[in-house]
């Protein structure tokens, strides 16, 4: 079972593209390392995966539940009330 799945993540700050077309998944029991030089987007990827940063576009799923989708080229997030309640309530 995929605990985390990210597809086609895009993130820019002003005109600087930090993450472009990033896709990954993490299976239950799997250990993942994210490696790269300073400034390559490692922290931004983790911040997007934990909702500390908003994605520009892409899809994000937790345990098979799609949380973030893309519509008209932009990331669509659930309402704040749904986020506060939890996704599996």
Backbone bond lengths (Angstrom), bond angles and torsions (degrees), N, CA, C in turn:
res aa  C-N    CA-C-N  psi(-1)  N-CA   C-N-CA  omega(-1)  CA-C   N-CA-C  phi
1 X - - - 1.443 - - 1.524 109.05 -
2 X 1.329 116.90 132.39 1.452 121.58 178.13 1.527 109.42 -80.59
3 X 1.334 115.51 120.04 1.455 119.97 177.37 1.521 110.98 -80.27
4 X 1.320 116.42 -36.18 1.459 122.65 179.90 1.515 108.60 -136.15
5 X 1.314 115.91 133.87 1.461 120.32 174.92 1.524 108.53 -139.25
6 X 1.312 115.53 126.32 1.459 122.95 177.53 1.517 107.10 -121.20
7 X 1.334 116.39 131.96 1.459 121.27 179.22 1.524 110.41 -129.84
8 X 1.316 115.25 127.41 1.468 123.63 172.40 1.526 113.65 55.57
9 X 1.318 117.14 39.61 1.465 122.01 179.83 1.518 110.28 -64.57
10 X 1.326 115.13 131.19 1.465 122.55 175.13 1.516 107.55 -127.29
11 X 1.328 117.71 135.67 1.459 121.64 176.53 1.521 109.47 -148.40
12 X 1.324 115.19 129.28 1.461 121.65 177.45 1.523 108.88 -129.69
13 X 1.309 115.47 151.99 1.453 122.78 170.78 1.525 105.76 -118.77
14 X 1.328 115.98 115.08 1.458 122.28 -172.15 1.533 107.84 56.03
15 X 1.311 118.95 -119.72 1.468 119.88 -178.72 1.527 112.36 -101.32
16 X 1.345 117.48 3.83 1.470 121.06 -178.95 1.518 110.61 -94.97
17 X 1.336 116.92 116.24 1.460 122.09 177.17 1.529 108.54 -79.60
18 X 1.329 115.46 122.12 1.466 121.55 -177.85 1.523 110.33 -98.34
19 X 1.341 116.95 -42.80 1.466 122.31 178.53 1.518 108.10 -127.62
20 X 1.319 116.49 129.59 1.462 121.11 -178.01 1.517 109.50 -132.25
21 X 1.338 115.62 115.98 1.459 122.80 174.39 1.530 112.89 55.47
22 X 1.338 115.94 50.31 1.467 121.77 179.51 1.530 109.33 -90.99
23 X 1.321 116.79 127.60 1.463 122.82 176.00 1.517 108.57 -131.27
24 X 1.334 115.55 138.94 1.463 120.50 178.25 1.520 108.47 -162.98
25 X 1.316 115.73 161.75 1.455 120.52 173.48 1.519 108.53 -144.55
26 X 1.332 114.84 153.09 1.461 121.71 178.69 1.519 106.98 -127.04
27 X 1.314 116.10 120.32 1.459 122.58 179.20 1.526 110.16 -85.33
28 X 1.311 116.47 156.00 1.458 121.82 176.45 1.530 109.07 -56.69
29 X 1.326 116.96 130.91 1.459 122.46 179.36 1.520 114.31 85.03
30 X 1.310 118.15 -6.96 1.455 122.46 -178.27 1.527 110.44 -83.55
31 X 1.324 116.11 143.97 1.454 122.25 175.25 1.521 107.17 -109.81
32 X 1.338 116.54 131.06 1.462 121.25 -175.50 1.519 109.78 -124.70
33 X 1.328 116.48 137.24 1.462 122.60 173.32 1.516 108.40 -114.27
34 X 1.316 116.11 139.73 1.457 121.23 176.39 1.520 106.16 -114.10
35 X 1.312 116.03 112.84 1.456 122.53 -174.50 1.515 110.65 -117.00
36 X 1.314 115.95 148.78 1.454 120.88 175.59 1.511 109.93 165.73
37 X 1.318 115.65 165.77 1.461 119.51 -179.39 1.528 112.02 -70.34
38 X 1.300 115.50 164.14 1.460 121.79 176.64 1.523 109.86 -55.26
39 X 1.321 116.28 133.46 1.461 120.79 178.13 1.510 114.97 85.84
40 X 1.332 117.86 8.05 1.470 119.99 -176.34 1.528 113.44 -89.31
41 X 1.349 118.28 -3.63 1.456 120.71 175.22 1.516 116.03 104.45
42 X 1.322 118.43 9.27 1.470 121.28 -178.83 1.527 111.32 -59.25
43 X 1.306 116.75 -51.61 1.472 120.93 -178.76 1.522 110.96 -66.40
44 X 1.306 117.64 -37.96 1.464 120.78 178.51 1.522 110.47 -63.46
45 X 1.316 118.20 -40.22 1.457 121.93 176.49 1.532 110.39 -59.59
46 X 1.325 117.28 -47.70 1.459 121.30 179.71 1.525 111.62 -65.67
47 X 1.313 116.99 -37.95 1.467 120.96 178.55 1.526 110.79 -66.06
48 X 1.316 117.33 -37.93 1.470 120.64 176.58 1.528 110.53 -67.07
49 X 1.317 116.88 -39.56 1.472 121.03 -178.46 1.521 112.33 -68.72
50 X 1.335 117.43 -21.53 1.469 120.85 -177.48 1.532 112.12 -112.39
51 X 1.323 116.99 14.92 1.472 124.05 176.05 1.521 113.96 65.60
52 X 1.321 118.11 19.47 1.456 120.88 174.14 1.525 110.70 -84.18
53 X 1.314 115.83 -15.57 1.466 123.63 177.38 1.516 106.71 -138.12
54 X 1.311 117.89 144.45 1.466 119.93 178.43 1.526 110.11 -92.42
55 X 1.312 115.30 139.99 1.457 122.36 176.52 1.529 107.96 -78.01
56 X 1.324 117.13 149.91 1.462 120.35 173.25 1.528 109.67 -78.16
57 X 1.328 116.20 -41.45 1.461 121.65 175.44 1.519 108.58 -157.96
58 X 1.322 115.00 165.06 1.453 121.29 -179.15 1.512 110.59 126.12
59 X 1.316 115.53 -177.83 1.464 121.97 -179.94 1.515 109.64 -127.84
60 X 1.337 115.12 145.36 1.455 121.51 179.78 1.517 108.50 -137.34
61 X 1.339 116.26 127.52 1.467 121.85 179.43 1.516 109.68 -129.44
62 X 1.340 115.15 142.06 1.457 122.49 172.28 1.511 108.16 -119.68
63 X 1.324 116.90 126.39 1.469 123.72 178.80 1.523 111.89 48.82
64 X 1.309 116.42 41.16 1.456 121.73 176.91 1.522 115.01 82.76
65 X 1.334 117.83 -3.73 1.460 121.36 178.78 1.521 108.71 -96.74
66 X 1.321 116.32 116.26 1.456 120.48 -179.73 1.525 108.56 -72.92
67 X 1.326 116.11 120.85 1.457 122.33 -177.10 1.526 110.12 -99.95
68 X 1.311 116.89 -50.72 1.461 122.52 -178.63 1.526 108.13 -112.68
69 X 1.308 116.02 132.50 1.462 121.75 176.61 1.522 108.29 -125.34
70 X 1.315 116.35 173.70 1.456 120.98 176.91 1.513 109.01 -117.21
71 X 1.320 115.62 131.68 1.462 121.88 176.20 1.520 107.64 -134.46
72 X 1.306 115.63 129.36 1.464 121.67 -178.56 1.528 111.88 53.52
73 X 1.342 116.37 37.30 1.457 121.56 175.62 1.514 115.31 79.88
74 X 1.345 118.47 6.66 1.462 121.47 -179.25 1.524 110.58 -126.86
75 X 1.322 115.57 146.68 1.466 121.03 178.32 1.518 109.76 -68.22
76 X 1.345 115.76 136.52 1.465 122.33 178.26 1.525 107.44 -116.88
77 X 1.324 115.31 121.40 1.460 122.82 -179.86 1.523 109.92 -103.71
78 X 1.339 117.40 154.27 1.467 119.58 174.29 1.528 109.75 -68.54
79 X 1.324 116.55 165.16 1.463 120.71 179.36 1.527 110.11 -64.40
80 X 1.328 115.74 160.64 1.464 120.22 179.41 1.526 111.48 -62.02
81 X 1.339 117.07 -34.67 1.468 118.96 -179.95 1.527 110.91 -65.78
82 X 1.309 117.81 -39.32 1.463 121.13 177.38 1.526 109.63 -66.76
83 X 1.325 117.01 -40.54 1.462 120.64 178.96 1.536 110.36 -62.49
84 X 1.335 117.30 -40.16 1.461 120.72 -179.92 1.509 112.37 -68.47
85 X 1.341 117.31 -38.06 1.466 122.09 -179.07 1.514 112.34 -69.30
86 X 1.291 116.21 -31.50 1.457 121.41 -174.88 1.513 108.81 104.04
87 X 1.302 116.24 157.87 1.453 121.43 -172.66 1.517 113.46 -86.85
88 X 1.309 117.26 -24.59 1.452 120.84 -176.27 1.522 112.57 -106.05
89 X 1.325 117.78 18.98 1.466 120.74 -178.68 1.502 111.09 -70.97
